[in-house]
Amino acid sequence: MDEVFKALADPTRRSLLDELFREDGQTLGALEARFEMSRFGVMKHLKQLEEAGLVVTRKRGREKVHFLNPVPIRLVHDRWVSKYAEPWASGLIELKSHLEATMEKVFEIYIRTTPERLWEAITDPVQRAKYNFGASIDSDWKAGSTYEMKAGDFLLGEGTNLEVDPPRRLVQTMLAHFSPEAEAEGESRITWEIEQVADSCRLTVTHDQMREGAWDELYGGWPMILSGLKTWIESGDVLTTPGSLLYT
């Protein structure tokens, strides 16, 4: 978390995050045009934001685009805010949802575990319920098969497993049923990518194929889900934030 606080301490880096808050998925050239500094200066600030995990990049053809990653901010909230000032949590979650209202969202987190253990936590129904708002997931985990997410008898979501490559990559469609607004958005796509990095795994979740301006609660829970997943795997504890217990 020291890297996150250090990155946020600089006003220029906060302004870069503000630009990605305003319009996610921007190139270096687009961001450079909004600041009175050299291209090298903007690159230097973006590198520090990437190192802190606040910005994630993706290649699109010959260009590299930058996305705001709110997961580290969620972790700061879980560590410092909810513990001492839980009444503020709902306001921060609303801010988080506002930050994420784009067509494609990319979330990244590092978890001290093995790819096999992480895959198990993602696909095992009992473990999934520990951090996924109390919802388990049921599937045979074969390409082309279907899955359901349920909390008791309440069907929260369903879809098809497009790619199943354990323990590295899982691509799924998703149709949400947890509210009329989410259901009205129709089908979207979720991609889980696991990469071993020393004694940890980098987990990247990409939620895309959503309409521009899609209802933000469709994807706004990812930072809390991934924070809960990290907590569950590394400590065996379950987060007690309101969202984590929503359907238990």
Secondary structure, DSSP 8 states (H G I E B T S, - for coil): -HHHHHHHTSHHHHHHHHHHHHSSSEEHHHHHTTSSS-HHHHHHHHHHHHHTTSEEEEEETTEEEEEE--HHHHHHIIIIITTT-GGGHHHHHHHHHHHT-SS-EEEEEEESS-HHHHHHHHH-HHHHHHHTTT-EEEE---TT-EEEEEETTEEEEEEEEEEEETTTEEEEEEEE-SSHHHHHT-EEEEEEEEEEETTEEEEEEEEE---TT--GGGTTTHHHHHHHHHHHHHHS----STTTTTT-
